[in-house]
Amino acid sequence: MTTPASLLHPDAFLSPLAIDAAVHRALDEDLGRAGDITSMATIPEATRAQAILVARQSGVLAGLPLAVATFQKLSPDLDIHAHLRDGATVATGIQVMTICGPARAVLSGERTALNFVGRLSGIATLTADHVRRTAGTKLRVCCTRKTTPGLRALEKYAVRCGGGFNHRFGLDDAVLIKDNHIAVAGGVRAVLQRARAHLGHLVKIEIEVDTLDQLREVLETSLADVVLLDNMDIPTLRQATELARGRVVLEASGGVTLDSIAEIATTGVDYVSAGALTHSAPNFDVAIDIDA
């Protein structure tokens, strides 16, 4: 019997509590107060079914543990066998999972399971496309906080399944001073001094800059660990890496696309963050077919 834990990407953590909470919310949303009245009205209780989860396109899988958890929550009598795990690359037509057992449970869980796998595999596949275009460079591709409310842990996990890396998960686990912080605090030097005075010695500081002059000011303070280069073109990114000369970690962000990421990787920056990985990933085409 396949379990959710056995399908997790080997190098990416996703809490079992996050899986359970997400599945509970999704099923509660779909089943409502009366349950699947269509299946109950048309399918005798004792009817059994065998279903196959099939990839309808090529790409990278993510979300299989949530599909399994969805079906298991609807019926403990379902026999589920996954043929692949999260992070696997699939071609069109590949059979990913077999679900056998009470037909009502299979039909009731179908859409919720597909929603999870389609959404998360879409993110993993788009991330893998970005990562592929940076092959042979030191650049690491990261996501942002531009995630679906309530699904951040899942979507950031999907980024890892696609070979990307996670930026901060929330406002509480890393310091990122953005342009509005700088404006309110009274400038680059002032905001960095206040931040460093307030934070513990284990907390790193990242600050966003829009110009090379701001970067020079950050470097003069020696108070930042990471500098986010916001919406800079390729020539300016190259100048920024020359100015920094390894004194801080450099992250490029803003307008990152599949068409631009390869050239960004040649500038020498260490990281690139792209909100599009999560907010604009196309849904992965996956289906559940009943094996009659």
C-alpha positions as CSV (number, residue, x, y, z in Angstrom):
1,M,0.0,0.0,0.0
2,T,1.4,3.4,-1.0
3,T,1.5,6.0,1.8
4,P,1.8,9.8,1.4
5,A,5.3,9.8,3.0
6,S,6.7,7.3,0.5
7,L,5.9,9.6,-2.4
8,L,7.6,12.8,-1.1
9,H,10.6,14.1,-3.0
10,P,13.6,12.7,-1.3
11,D,15.3,16.1,-0.9
12,A,12.3,18.3,-0.1
13,F,10.4,18.3,3.2
14,L,6.6,18.7,3.4
15,S,5.1,18.3,6.8
16,P,2.5,15.5,7.2
17,L,0.4,18.1,9.1
18,A,0.4,20.4,6.1
19,I,-0.7,17.5,3.9
20,D,-3.5,16.6,6.2
21,A,-4.7,20.2,6.7
22,A,-4.7,20.9,3.0
23,V,-6.6,17.7,2.1
24,H,-9.1,18.3,4.9
25,R,-9.8,21.9,3.7
26,A,-10.2,20.8,0.1
27,L,-12.5,17.9,0.8
28,D,-14.6,20.0,3.1
29,E,-14.9,22.6,0.4
30,D,-16.0,20.0,-2.2
31,L,-18.1,17.6,-0.2
32,G,-20.0,20.3,1.7
33,R,-22.8,19.3,4.0
34,A,-24.4,16.5,2.1
35,G,-21.4,14.8,0.4
36,D,-21.2,13.5,-3.1
37,I,-24.9,13.2,-3.9
38,T,-24.3,12.3,-7.5
39,S,-22.2,9.2,-6.6
40,M,-24.5,8.2,-3.8
41,A,-27.6,8.5,-6.1
42,T,-26.1,6.6,-9.0
43,I,-23.5,4.1,-7.7
44,P,-24.5,1.2,-5.4
45,E,-22.6,1.2,-2.1
46,A,-20.8,-2.2,-2.8
47,T,-19.6,-1.2,-6.3
48,R,-15.9,-1.4,-6.7
49,A,-13.7,0.4,-9.3
50,Q,-10.2,0.5,-10.6
51,A,-8.9,3.9,-11.7
52,I,-5.6,5.0,-13.3
53,L,-4.0,8.4,-12.8
54,V,-2.4,9.3,-16.1
55,A,-0.1,12.1,-17.2
56,R,-1.6,13.8,-20.3
57,Q,1.6,15.8,-20.9
58,S,5.3,15.6,-20.2
59,G,6.8,17.3,-17.2
60,V,7.7,16.9,-13.5
61,L,5.4,15.4,-11.0
62,A,4.4,16.9,-7.6
63,G,1.5,16.5,-5.3
64,L,1.1,12.7,-5.4
65,P,1.2,12.5,-1.5
66,L,-1.8,14.8,-1.4
67,A,-3.7,12.6,-4.0
68,V,-3.0,9.5,-1.9
69,A,-4.1,11.3,1.3
70,T,-7.3,12.5,-0.4
71,F,-8.4,9.0,-1.3
72,Q,-7.3,7.5,2.0
73,K,-9.3,10.0,3.9
74,L,-12.4,9.0,2.0
75,S,-12.0,5.3,2.4
76,P,-9.5,3.1,4.3
77,D,-10.4,0.2,2.0
78,L,-8.9,1.7,-1.1
79,D,-5.8,0.0,-2.4
80,I,-3.4,2.6,-3.9
81,H,-0.2,1.9,-5.8
82,A,1.9,4.7,-7.1
83,H,4.4,3.9,-9.8
84,L,6.4,7.1,-9.5
85,R,7.1,9.7,-6.8
86,D,7.3,13.4,-6.6
87,G,10.1,14.9,-8.6
88,A,9.9,12.2,-11.3
89,T,10.0,13.3,-15.0
90,V,7.1,11.8,-17.0
91,A,6.2,11.6,-20.7
92,T,2.6,11.9,-22.1
93,G,0.5,8.8,-21.4
94,I,2.5,7.5,-18.5
95,Q,0.5,5.8,-15.8
96,V,1.3,7.4,-12.5
97,M,-1.0,5.7,-9.9
98,T,-3.6,2.9,-9.6
99,I,-6.5,3.3,-7.2
100,C,-8.7,0.3,-6.5
101,G,-11.7,-0.1,-4.2
102,P,-15.0,1.4,-3.3
103,A,-16.2,3.3,-6.4
104,R,-17.9,6.0,-4.5
105,A,-14.7,7.0,-2.8
106,V,-12.8,7.0,-6.1
107,L,-15.3,9.2,-7.7
108,S,-15.7,11.6,-4.8
109,G,-11.9,12.1,-4.4
110,E,-11.1,12.4,-8.1
111,R,-11.4,16.2,-8.6
112,T,-9.6,17.1,-5.4
113,A,-6.7,14.7,-6.1
114,L,-6.4,16.0,-9.7
115,N,-6.5,19.6,-8.4
116,F,-3.5,19.0,-6.1
117,V,-1.5,17.1,-8.7
118,G,-2.3,19.4,-11.6
119,R,-1.5,22.6,-9.6
120,L,1.7,21.3,-8.0
121,S,3.0,19.5,-11.0
122,G,2.5,22.6,-13.0
123,I,4.7,24.5,-10.6
124,A,7.3,21.8,-10.6
125,T,7.4,21.6,-14.4
126,L,7.7,25.4,-14.9
127,T,10.5,25.5,-12.2
128,A,12.3,22.6,-14.0
129,D,12.1,24.6,-17.3
130,H,13.8,27.6,-15.6
131,V,16.4,25.4,-13.9
132,R,17.2,23.6,-17.2
133,R,18.1,26.9,-18.9
134,T,20.7,27.7,-16.2
135,A,22.5,24.4,-16.5
136,G,26.3,24.8,-16.1
137,T,26.1,28.0,-14.1
138,K,26.1,28.7,-10.4
139,L,22.7,30.4,-10.4
140,R,20.0,29.0,-8.1
141,V,16.4,29.5,-9.1
142,C,14.1,30.6,-6.2
143,C,10.4,31.2,-5.6
144,T,8.9,34.1,-3.7
145,R,6.0,34.8,-1.3
146,K,3.6,35.2,-4.3
147,T,1.8,32.0,-3.6
148,T,-1.9,31.0,-3.3
149,P,-3.2,31.9,0.2
150,G,-3.2,28.8,2.3
151,L,-1.1,26.7,-0.1
152,R,2.3,28.2,0.4
153,A,4.0,25.2,2.0
154,L,2.7,23.0,-0.8
155,E,3.6,25.3,-3.6
156,K,7.1,25.9,-2.3
157,Y,7.5,22.2,-1.9
158,A,6.6,21.9,-5.6
159,V,9.3,24.3,-6.5
160,R,11.8,22.0,-4.8
161,C,10.4,19.1,-6.7
162,G,11.3,21.0,-9.9
163,G,14.9,21.5,-8.9
164,G,14.4,25.1,-7.5
165,F,15.1,26.6,-4.1
166,N,12.9,28.3,-1.6
167,H,13.2,32.0,-0.6
168,R,11.7,32.9,2.7
169,F,8.4,31.2,3.7
170,G,7.0,34.2,5.5
171,L,7.7,37.5,7.2
172,D,9.0,35.8,10.3
173,D,11.9,33.6,9.0
174,A,14.1,36.1,7.1
175,V,14.7,39.9,6.9
176,L,14.1,41.4,3.5
177,I,14.2,45.2,3.5
178,K,12.3,46.5,0.4
179,D,12.0,49.9,-1.2
180,N,9.0,50.9,1.0
181,H,11.0,50.0,4.2
182,I,13.8,52.2,3.0
183,A,11.5,55.1,2.2
184,V,9.8,55.0,5.6
185,A,13.0,54.4,7.6
186,G,14.8,57.3,6.0
187,G,17.3,55.8,3.6
188,V,19.6,52.8,3.0
189,R,22.1,53.5,5.7
190,A,19.5,54.3,8.3
191,V,17.4,51.2,7.7
192,L,20.4,48.9,7.7
193,Q,21.7,50.3,11.0
194,R,18.3,49.9,12.6
195,A,17.9,46.4,11.4
196,R,21.3,45.3,12.5
197,A,20.9,46.8,16.0
198,H,17.6,45.0,16.4
199,L,18.4,41.5,15.1
200,G,20.2,38.6,16.7
201,H,23.6,37.5,15.5
202,L,22.2,34.5,13.6
203,V,19.8,36.5,11.4
204,K,21.0,37.6,8.0
205,I,19.8,40.8,6.3
206,E,18.8,41.1,2.7
207,I,18.1,44.5,1.2
208,E,16.5,45.5,-2.1
209,V,18.2,48.1,-4.3
210,D,17.0,49.7,-7.6
211,T,20.2,51.4,-8.6
212,L,24.0,51.0,-8.6
213,D,24.3,54.0,-6.3
214,Q,22.1,52.3,-3.8
215,L,24.3,49.2,-4.1
216,R,27.4,51.3,-3.5
217,E,25.8,52.7,-0.3
218,V,24.9,49.2,0.9
219,L,28.5,48.0,0.3
220,E,29.9,51.0,2.2
221,T,27.9,50.1,5.3
222,S,29.0,46.4,5.4
223,L,25.7,45.7,7.2
224,A,23.9,43.5,4.6
225,D,24.5,39.9,3.8
226,V,22.4,39.7,0.6
227,V,21.4,42.4,-1.9
228,L,18.4,42.0,-4.1
229,L,18.9,43.7,-7.5
230,D,15.4,44.7,-8.5
231,N,14.4,45.0,-12.2
232,M,18.0,45.7,-13.4
233,D,18.8,45.0,-17.1
234,I,21.6,42.6,-18.1
235,P,24.4,45.3,-18.4
236,T,23.5,46.7,-15.0
237,L,23.5,43.3,-13.4
238,R,27.0,42.7,-14.8
239,Q,28.2,46.1,-13.3
240,A,26.6,45.1,-10.0
241,T,28.6,41.9,-9.8
242,E,31.8,43.8,-10.6
243,L,31.0,46.3,-7.8
244,A,30.2,43.7,-5.2
245,R,33.2,41.4,-6.0
246,G,31.9,38.7,-3.7
247,R,31.4,40.9,-0.7
248,V,27.7,40.1,-0.6
249,V,25.4,37.5,-2.1
250,L,23.5,38.9,-5.1
251,E,20.0,38.0,-6.1
252,A,18.3,39.2,-9.3
253,S,14.6,39.7,-9.3
254,G,11.8,41.4,-11.3
255,G,10.7,40.4,-14.8
256,V,12.4,37.0,-14.8
257,T,11.1,34.9,-17.6
258,L,12.1,31.7,-19.4
259,D,13.5,33.9,-22.2
260,S,15.7,36.0,-19.9
261,I,16.9,33.6,-17.2
262,A,19.7,32.0,-19.3
263,E,21.3,35.5,-19.9
264,I,20.8,36.5,-16.3
265,A,22.7,33.4,-15.3
266,T,25.8,34.6,-17.2
267,T,26.0,37.9,-15.2
268,G,27.5,36.3,-12.1
269,V,24.6,36.8,-9.7
270,D,24.1,34.0,-7.2
271,Y,20.3,33.7,-7.1
272,V,17.3,34.7,-9.1
273,S,13.8,34.9,-7.6
274,A,10.8,34.6,-9.8
275,G,7.2,35.0,-8.6
276,A,6.0,33.5,-11.8
277,L,7.0,30.0,-10.7
278,T,4.0,30.0,-8.4
279,H,1.6,32.7,-9.5
280,S,1.7,32.0,-13.2
281,A,2.4,28.2,-13.6
282,P,0.1,26.5,-16.0
283,N,-1.9,23.6,-14.7
284,F,-0.4,20.3,-15.5
285,D,-2.7,18.1,-17.6
286,V,-3.4,14.9,-15.6
287,A,-6.5,12.7,-15.6
288,I,-8.1,9.8,-13.8
289,D,-9.5,7.1,-16.0
290,I,-11.7,4.3,-14.8
291,D,-10.4,1.0,-16.0
292,A,-13.7,-0.6,-17.0
